[in-house]
Amino acid sequence: MTSVELAVLALRVPCGFCWAPPGTTCAEEGQHLARYLRAYRRGLISREMMTSACLLLPAASAGQLVTEVMGLAPGTEGGAW
């Protein structure tokens, strides 16, 4: 899964930090980590996908912008539940 595909899944839920509605980006640079967390809790993204979203973050905070996501190795995506 690419970073763009992961961001599209995260965009399916509202952001819990800035309250951007589904389909609307949080910022031009990326999405808040809070949005990825909501997508994870709702089963849209797997634990492995969530991990890839966090790997390049300087700090883990709900308001942290996820601007880049590490690619997942083939066969490790886990898929959505």
C-alpha positions in Angstrom: 0.0 0.0 0.0 1.3 3.4 -0.9 1.2 6.5 1.3 -1.4 8.0 -0.9 -3.6 4.9 -0.5 -3.2 5.1 3.2 -4.1 8.8 3.3 -7.2 8.1 1.3 -8.3 5.6 3.9 -7.7 8.1 6.7 -9.7 10.7 4.8 -12.8 8.5 5.2 -13.1 9.6 8.9 -13.4 13.0 10.5 -10.2 14.4 12.1 -10.4 14.3 15.9 -7.9 17.1 16.2 -9.0 19.9 13.9 -12.5 18.4 13.2 -12.0 18.4 9.4 -14.9 16.4 8.0 -14.4 13.2 6.0 -12.9 13.9 2.5 -11.4 17.2 3.6 -7.7 17.4 4.3 -6.4 18.7 7.7 -3.6 20.7 6.1 -1.8 21.0 2.7 1.2 19.1 4.2 -0.8 16.1 5.5 -3.3 14.7 7.9 -3.2 14.8 11.7 -2.2 11.6 13.5 -5.6 11.7 15.2 -7.3 11.0 11.9 -5.2 7.9 11.3 -6.0 6.7 14.9 -9.7 7.1 14.2 -9.4 5.1 10.9 -7.4 2.4 12.9 -10.1 2.2 15.6 -12.8 1.9 13.0 -11.0 -0.9 11.3 -10.2 0.9 8.1 -6.5 0.5 8.4 -4.5 -2.4 10.0 -1.9 -2.2 12.8 0.9 -2.6 10.3 -0.5 0.4 8.3 -0.8 2.4 11.5 2.8 1.6 12.3 4.0 2.7 8.9 2.2 6.1 9.5 4.1 6.6 12.8 7.6 5.5 11.8 8.7 8.8 10.4 7.1 11.1 13.0 9.4 13.1 15.3 6.9 12.7 18.2 3.6 10.9 18.8 0.9 13.5 19.3 -2.7 13.6 18.1 -1.9 17.0 16.5 1.2 15.8 14.7 0.9 16.1 10.9 1.6 12.8 9.1 3.3 14.1 6.0 5.1 11.0 4.8 4.4 7.3 5.3 6.9 4.5 5.0 6.0 1.9 2.4 5.0 -1.5 3.6 6.8 -4.6 2.4 4.6 -6.8 0.1 2.6 -9.3 2.2 2.9 -7.3 5.5 0.0 -5.0 5.0 -2.4 -7.1 7.0 -5.3 -5.5 5.2 -8.3 -3.8 6.7 -10.3 -5.9 9.1 
